[in-house]
Amino acid sequence: MQPETQGRIGKYIVQGELGRGGMGVVYQAMDPLIERQVAIKTVSKNLLDTHDAQSMMQRFKREAQAAGRLTHPNIVAVYEYGETDEMAYIAMEHVAGQGLDASMRGGRPTGPEQVRAIALQLLGALQFAHDLGVVHRDIKPGNLIITAEGRVKVCDFGIARLESSTMASDLTQAG
């Protein structure tokens, strides 16, 4: 059953769709126990062939583990990883903002001071992650959300490497 028709993913009440990709959907939802808005990133098990399913599920779980280690004002917080019969999901902080890629395409003015502020926040987040043994490995404008207040939030730890973990990945770095 699709979340749109059942209205829930785990304990979360689905309120709408935020985005869609080749392997899954990101929903806006509410945690009814503490009345907190969340974003829920999902991967549908039905879309994966059996050869790739286990690898993809491990990678998705590793993303939750990597980001879940990190509590920093410039990193999107992960609250929960879960699985149902149909999907795996990550419940995370809902960030109202725009990807840096969309901001750049939209012609939003970016002067030297704005670039400096973005860079300093990004570098602080990456240093924090590296100090805890997490290497993002996919920093790009689409993985940086800029809030209306100008705060940078790093997201999508999908190909992160956990340095201090036996689950460290040997994935080739995209570039």
N, C-alpha and C positions, 0 to 999 in steps of 0.2 A: 504494500500500500504506500502511496506517495504521501509525504508530509503535508502537501497542500490539501489532501482530502481528509487525512486523519487529524490534522491540526497540531500534532505533537511530534517532537523528536526527543526521546527519553522523557525527562521531566519538563522540558521546555515547550512553551506554547508558541507555535510558529505564527508570525504576524505578517510576513511577506518575504519576497525574494529580493536579495541585494545584487546577486550576480550569478552567472552561469558559465561553466567551462566545459571542456571535453569530457572530464571524468566526474564532475559533480556540480553541486549548487551551493551557494552561500545564502543563508536565510537570516533575516532579522527575527529575533524571538525574545520571549520574556521568561525569566526564571521566576515562577510563581511563588516559590518559597521565600525569596528575599526581594521580589519585585525589582529585579535588575534587568536592563536591556542587555542582550548578548547578540553576537553574530555566531552562527553555526555553520561551519564548513563541513560539507558532506562528500563522501565518495560512495557512489552506488556500487554495490557488489555485483549487480546484474549487468553492468556495463563492462565488466572485466572478463576477459577469457580466462579459463582456469590456469593457463600457463603463467599469466602475468598477475593474477589476483593476489597470490600470497606475497609476492614482491611488493606490489603496490600497497597492500594493507600494512606491511612492515614499514615501508617508507612513510606512510601517513601517520602511523603510530609513533615513529621516530620523530616526526615533526612536532607532535604533541609533547613528547618527552623533552625535546630540545628547548622549545619555547616555554614549556611548563617549569623549567628550572629557573627562569628569568623573571625577576620582579624589578622593573626599572621603568621610570616615567616615559622613556622613549621606545619601549618595546610593548607591542600588543600582548596583554596578559592572556594566558590560557587558563581556563577554569576547570575543564573536564575533557576527557577522552571517553568515548563510548562506542558500542557496537550494537546493532540490531540485526535481525535476519537479513534485512535488505541493504544496510549501509553501515559505514563507520562514520563517526562525526567528532569534531572538535568544537567545544563551546568556548568562546573567547570574548574578550572585551569588544564591545561595539564602539567603534570610533567614528564619530561624525566628522567627515573631512573628504578630501579628494586626493587621489594618487598624484604623486609628483609628476608622473608622465602626463596625466590628463591636464594638470595645471600648466605644464609647459606647452602642450598642444593648444590650450585655450588662450594662449598669449598673455597669461597673468604676468605682470611685470616682476622681474626678478633682478634686483640691483645687487651690487657687491655686498651690502650688509645682510640682505636676505640669504644670499648664497652662503655667507659666512655663518649665519645663525643655523641654517640647515646642516652645514658640514659639522659644526661643533656638536650639535645634538646627535647626529648620526655617529660621529666618532666616539662620543661618550657611551652610546648604546653598544657599539661594537666592542669597545674596550671592556665594558662590563661583561658582555657575553663571553669574550675570549678569556677573561679572568676566571670564568666558571667552566671553561672547557668546551664552549659551544662556538663553532665556526659556521657562520650563516651560508656562505658560498654562493649566494645569488642576489647580491645587492645590486639593485637597478631602480630606476625611478618608479616603476610599477609596484615595487615592494616597499615604498615609503609613502605613508599617508600624512598629509599636512592638514592639521585642524584649522579652523577659522582663527584661532588664537596664534597660529604659527608654530605649534608644537609638532615635532616630527615623531611618527610612530613607525617603527620597523615591524614588518609583518612577513609572513610566508617563509617559515623555516623548513620548507619541504625537502631541500637537499642539504640540510645542515649536517655537520659532522660533530659527533660527541667525542671530544678528545679523551675524556677520562672514562669512557664507557667501553664495555666489550661489544657494544652494538655499533662501534665506529664503522662508518661506511667507506668503501673503496670506490664510490662512484666517481667517475671522471668529472672534473669541474667543467661546467659549461663556460664557454667564452668565445 
